[in-house]
Amino acid sequence: MQNTSPKVGIVSLGCAKALVDSERIVTRLTAEGYEITGSYEGADVVIVNTCGFLDSARAESFEAIGEAMARNGRVIVTGCMGVDEFGIRDAHPNVLAVTGPHQYEAVVHAVHEAVPPAHDPFLDLVPPEGLHLTPRHYAFLKISEGCNNKCSFCIIPDLRGKLDSRPAGDVLGEAERLVSAGVKELLVISQDTSAYGLDLKYAKSEWRGQPVAARFLDLATALGELGAWVRMHYVYPYPHVDDVIPLMAEGKILPYLDIPFQHAHPDVLRAMKRPADQAKVLDRIAKWREICPDLAIRSTFIVGFPGETEEQFEYLLDWMEEAQIDRAGAFKYENVAGAPSRDLPDQVPEEVKEQRWQRLMETQMAISQERLATRIGRIIEVIVDEVDDEGAVARSKWDAPEVDGCVFIDSEDATKLQPGDIVRVEIDEADETDLWGTLVG
């Protein structure tokens, strides 16, 4: 019998939070009998989930919309850039619909308008854990939408709204279904993970017959009971983050914190409208590592923020050296339309931004190489991501997918592994980003 299910293509841009939005959309559409395809050709309609955080991201989104229009012509636009419907339609007047971020129902309705579902959704079910665009062995777990912070360089609250936390029972139920389906690693994400539950006044909801508060520590504790790797992303260093470090030392959640520090100099941080006491943070980082010596800290920084002086930039480099940040990415400041920082005086020239970016990354590479060298000779657990005829590519507990490094296992035995396997490896070699090792036992 010929398959007559309507086909929907999807292009997902931007951060992991947007990817989760895309997963929810494809889960709902698949439940209604649509076939999801990765090709423009043959798709009855194409969804483009956009990113609008930076001007460069907007440019990429416009390019993706243009490509979808050229290669298919029936396009629905959603995501962060969807708040600028006028701008999208001005550039591409023939798009079928434009919706904003996490407007799942509106996207599904637009698909229904473009190509109606072929059959009764009650007769065609998707797996209880939903559908995912990541490899089967790991999944992003989004615990909230939006953000209450008012960073002067950021327009995310305008795009995605204020903090909107999910009840703890809902989050834990989803996590449990994912683990039951074979997911080995849960990557906890939101715009501000450590603010989780503030908007709910930390209300309790039921999970496994017991009340669980919508609070960062309570959620981390419960997730640690599921038997999967639990990795915390986008954690602002509020004081209560200290309480989670013992869970890492006990092996309940991974010894990994992704903290977007953005800068270190107090004056720059004040201009960014971010917490400005990074000297105190250094003391806290030292105490975290006393409790959990294996802790890895990933961060992001902005160079060339308006008014940033050479002295302030060098202060940042010195701070990174003292903090011993394990992994870091950097952005050259972009004067994003709608951000308050756009109107600040003393804009930094592009060539200075580029030079500072290069210097920051050189500093970070040196720090990373030194820290990774301490892993040589150790036996560690890794999770396998890929296997080929030469060996396997894996990650340690200190490495998130796509953004951090890899552990390469080059041996005949490694070719027999499967993605998602968690195995022990003795580390033989390291550089500034990656490790190489040999299977043990």
KALINHU-V705599 format. One record per backbone hydrogen bond with DSSP energy under -0.5 kcal/mol. CO is the residue of the C=O (numbers start at 1). NH is the residue of the N-H. If there is no record, write none. Layout:
CO NH
CO NH
This chain:
2 4
6 35
7 44
7 45
8 37
9 47
11 13
11 49
15 19
16 20
17 21
18 22
19 23
20 24
21 25
22 26
23 27
24 28
25 29
26 30
27 31
28 32
29 34
30 33
32 119
34 36
35 8
37 10
40 43
45 9
46 76
47 11
47 49
48 50
48 78
49 13
50 80
54 58
55 59
56 60
57 61
58 62
59 63
60 64
61 65
62 66
63 67
64 68
65 69
66 70
67 71
68 72
68 73
73 75
74 46
75 96
75 97
76 48
77 99
78 50
79 82
80 83
81 84
83 85
84 88
85 89
86 90
87 91
88 92
92 95
97 77
100 79
100 103
102 104
103 107
104 108
105 109
106 110
107 111
108 112
109 113
110 114
111 115
120 123
121 124
127 130
135 138
137 184
137 185
139 187
140 142
141 143
141 189
143 166
145 164
151 154
152 341
155 159
156 160
157 161
161 147
164 145
167 171
168 172
169 173
170 174
171 175
172 176
173 177
174 178
175 179
176 180
177 181
178 183
179 182
184 229
185 139
185 187
186 188
186 231
187 141
188 233
189 143
189 144
192 195
193 196
195 198
196 216
197 200
197 202
198 201
200 203
203 214
205 212
207 210
210 207
212 205
213 215
215 219
216 220
217 221
218 222
219 223
220 224
222 225
223 226
229 186
230 254
231 188
231 233
232 258
234 193
234 236
236 238
238 241
239 242
240 243
241 244
241 245
242 245
242 246
244 247
244 248
245 248
245 249
246 250
247 252
247 253
248 251
254 256
255 296
256 232
257 259
257 298
258 235
258 260
259 261
261 263
262 302
265 269
266 270
267 271
268 272
269 273
269 274
270 273
272 152
276 278
277 281
278 282
279 283
280 284
281 285
282 286
283 287
284 288
285 289
286 290
287 291
288 292
292 295
296 257
296 298
297 326
297 327
298 259
299 329
300 262
301 331
303 333
304 348
305 308
309 313
310 314
311 315
312 316
313 317
314 318
315 319
316 320
317 321
318 322
319 323
320 324
320 325
327 299
329 301
331 303
331 333
334 336
336 339
339 342
340 343
341 344
346 307
349 352
349 353
350 354
351 355
352 356
353 357
354 358
355 359
356 360
357 361
358 362
359 363
360 364
361 365
362 366
363 367
364 368
365 369
366 370
367 371
368 372
369 373
370 374
371 374
372 375
373 376
375 378
378 380
378 427
380 425
381 397
382 423
383 395
384 420
386 393
388 391
391 388
392 394
392 409
393 385
393 386
394 407
395 383
396 399
400 404
401 403
406 408
406 435
407 394
408 410
408 437
409 392
409 411
411 415
412 415
413 416
414 417
418 421
421 384
421 423
423 382
424 440
425 380
425 427
426 438
427 377
429 436
434 431
435 408
436 428
436 429
437 410
438 426
